[in-house]
């Protein structure tokens, strides 16, 4: 397994554990019910962790966005604003 792949897997795992802790804490804070907090808190991060890996790969595969040329703005023109 390539070093980058191992790093990606470790990053995904630590992201999942962090997300798990936050999800359980938020659900418990809202419901004051450990059963609900653990049920929802365990399910939601598992789904998010699975969705995270292909999302990360898609972003890595996407072509980079080039910066605009100097002096070119990407801000929309506001009607009535001075040039």
matplotlib code that plots the C-alpha trace (Angstrom):
import matplotlib.pyplot as plt

x = [0.0, 1.4, 2.4, -0.2, -2.9, -1.9, -2.0, -5.4, -6.8, -5.3, -6.7, -10.1, -10.0, -9.1, -11.7, -14.3, -13.3, -13.5, -16.8, -18.1, -17.2, -18.7, -21.9, -22.5, -21.9, -24.2, -27.1, -26.6, -26.7, -29.9, -31.7, -30.1, -30.6, -27.5, -29.3, -30.3, -26.9, -25.1, -27.5, -27.5, -24.0, -22.6, -24.7, -24.2, -20.3, -20.1, -22.1, -20.1, -16.8, -17.8, -18.9, -15.7, -13.2, -14.8, -15.3, -11.6, -10.6, -12.9, -11.4, -7.9, -8.8, -10.5, -8.4, -7.0, -8.8, -6.6, -6.3, -7.7, -5.2, -3.9, -6.4, -9.3, -11.9, -14.3, -16.6, -20.0, -20.7, -23.1, -25.6, -24.9, -21.4, -18.6, -16.2]
y = [0.0, 3.4, 5.8, 8.4, 5.8, 4.8, 8.5, 8.9, 6.0, 7.3, 10.8, 9.2, 7.2, 10.1, 12.3, 9.6, 9.4, 13.2, 13.3, 10.5, 12.3, 15.6, 13.9, 12.0, 15.2, 17.3, 14.7, 14.3, 18.0, 18.3, 15.2, 14.5, 10.9, 8.7, 6.0, 8.5, 10.1, 6.9, 5.6, 8.7, 9.6, 6.3, 6.0, 9.5, 9.6, 6.1, 7.3, 10.6, 8.7, 6.4, 9.5, 11.4, 9.1, 9.4, 13.1, 13.6, 11.6, 13.6, 16.9, 15.5, 14.5, 17.8, 20.1, 23.1, 26.4, 29.0, 32.3, 35.3, 37.5, 40.5, 43.2, 40.9, 40.6, 37.7, 39.8, 40.5, 44.1, 45.9, 48.0, 51.7, 51.1, 53.3, 51.5]
z = [0.0, -1.0, 1.7, 0.6, 0.8, 4.3, 5.3, 3.7, 5.6, 8.9, 8.2, 7.4, 10.7, 12.9, 11.1, 11.9, 15.6, 16.0, 14.2, 16.4, 19.6, 18.4, 17.2, 20.5, 22.5, 20.4, 20.4, 24.2, 24.7, 22.8, 24.1, 27.5, 26.5, 26.2, 24.3, 21.5, 21.7, 21.1, 18.5, 16.4, 17.3, 16.1, 12.9, 11.5, 11.6, 10.1, 7.1, 6.9, 7.1, 4.2, 2.2, 3.1, 1.3, -2.2, -1.7, -0.8, -3.9, -6.2, -4.9, -5.4, -9.0, -9.9, -12.0, -10.0, -10.3, -11.8, -10.2, -12.1, -14.0, -12.1, -12.0, -12.8, -10.1, -9.6, -7.5, -9.2, -10.3, -8.1, -9.9, -9.3, -7.9, -9.3, -11.8]

ax = plt.figure().add_subplot(projection="3d")
ax.plot(x, y, z, "-o")
ax.set_aspect("equal")
plt.show()
